[in-house]
Amino acid sequence: DSGVTQTPKHLITATGQRVTLRCSPRSGDLSVYWYQQSLDQGLQFLIHYYNGEERAKGNILERFSAQQFPDLHSELNLSSLELGDSALYFCASSVATGGRSYNEQFFGPGTRLTVL
Amino acid sequence: GENVEQHPSTLSVQEGDSAVIKCTYSDSASNYFPWYKQELGKGPQLIIDIRSNVGEKKDQRIAVTLNKTAKHFSLHITETQPEDSAVYFCAASKGGGGFKTIFGAGTRLFVKA
C-alpha cells in the first residue's frame, strides 16, 4: 500500500458526460501528479500540482482540468468524454518541493474509466 | 519533443537467469531516472532510481546503470524469480519548478519456473 488513495475505483459513463476523479496524497506529500494509462499510449503524464499550484503540464487535453485543494487532495475533471478517454487514471504523490532536482513518486491504485 | 524509448517490449527468461531492460532518453536536461514495476491491477511501484550524478546503483538483485553521454540507462535483475513477472517502466524527469516525468512504453517480463 503506497498510502495514496484514489476514488472511485471504477467509473462507467457515457460519451459527452463529465466525471471527477479524486486523489488523496500520502500524509506529508505536497506534490500530486496525474497520469493516464491506456493500452496503446502507455503512461502519459498529465499534470503536476505542488501545494495548490500548477507546476508542470503534459499532454493534457483542454477538456481535462485539475486542481489541488488546501487540504492537498486533488481532483481531475474530465468533460465532454469520448470513447478514447477510456483508460486507467493514476494519481501519484511526492514530498518534492519546487527546488529539488528529483522526486520519488508513489502511485495510487488508479481509477478505471470506461466511456460507452 | 521529449521521449523515452524502452526495449524490449516483452522479455521471457527462465527462473534464475538475468533480465536486462534498456532505455534511452532524448532530453539531456533529465536528471532523475526511476524504474517502476507494475503488477496486474495495481499502480506502478518504484523499485529503484538513479540520479544523474551517479553511474550505477544496486539494491539486492536489481541494479541500474546510467550513461549520461549516450543518454542511456538500463535495469538489471539477477537470479530472477516468478514473482518478478510484471511490467517494468523506465522514466526520465528533470527538476526545477515542476516535474514532468516521461515514461517508456514498458517491458512485460515473464519469468518461467
Boltz contact constraints between the chains, C-beta under 6 A:
constraints:
  - contact:
      token1: [A, 42]
      token2: [B, 103]
      max_distance: 6.0
  - contact:
      token1: [A, 42]
      token2: [B, 105]
      max_distance: 6.0
  - contact:
      token1: [A, 42]
      token2: [B, 106]
      max_distance: 6.0
  - contact:
      token1: [A, 43]
      token2: [B, 103]
      max_distance: 6.0
  - contact:
      token1: [A, 45]
      token2: [B, 100]
      max_distance: 6.0
  - contact:
      token1: [A, 45]
      token2: [B, 101]
      max_distance: 6.0
  - contact:
      token1: [A, 48]
      token2: [B, 98]
      max_distance: 6.0
  - contact:
      token1: [A, 48]
      token2: [B, 99]
      max_distance: 6.0
  - contact:
      token1: [A, 55]
      token2: [B, 97]
      max_distance: 6.0
  - contact:
      token1: [A, 55]
      token2: [B, 98]
      max_distance: 6.0
  - contact:
      token1: [A, 56]
      token2: [B, 98]
      max_distance: 6.0
  - contact:
      token1: [A, 56]
      token2: [B, 99]
      max_distance: 6.0
  - contact:
      token1: [A, 56]
      token2: [B, 100]
      max_distance: 6.0
  - contact:
      token1: [A, 90]
      token2: [B, 43]
      max_distance: 6.0
  - contact:
      token1: [A, 98]
      token2: [B, 97]
      max_distance: 6.0
  - contact:
      token1: [A, 100]
      token2: [B, 95]
      max_distance: 6.0
  - contact:
      token1: [A, 101]
      token2: [B, 31]
      max_distance: 6.0
  - contact:
      token1: [A, 101]
      token2: [B, 95]
      max_distance: 6.0
  - contact:
      token1: [A, 102]
      token2: [B, 32]
      max_distance: 6.0
  - contact:
      token1: [A, 102]
      token2: [B, 51]
      max_distance: 6.0
  - contact:
      token1: [A, 102]
      token2: [B, 95]
      max_distance: 6.0
  - contact:
      token1: [A, 103]
      token2: [B, 99]
      max_distance: 6.0
  - contact:
      token1: [A, 104]
      token2: [B, 46]
      max_distance: 6.0
  - contact:
      token1: [A, 107]
      token2: [B, 43]
      max_distance: 6.0
  - contact:
      token1: [A, 107]
      token2: [B, 44]
      max_distance: 6.0
  - contact:
      token1: [A, 108]
      token2: [B, 43]
      max_distance: 6.0
  - contact:
      token1: [A, 109]
      token2: [B, 43]
      max_distance: 6.0
  - contact:
      token1: [A, 110]
      token2: [B, 43]
      max_distance: 6.0
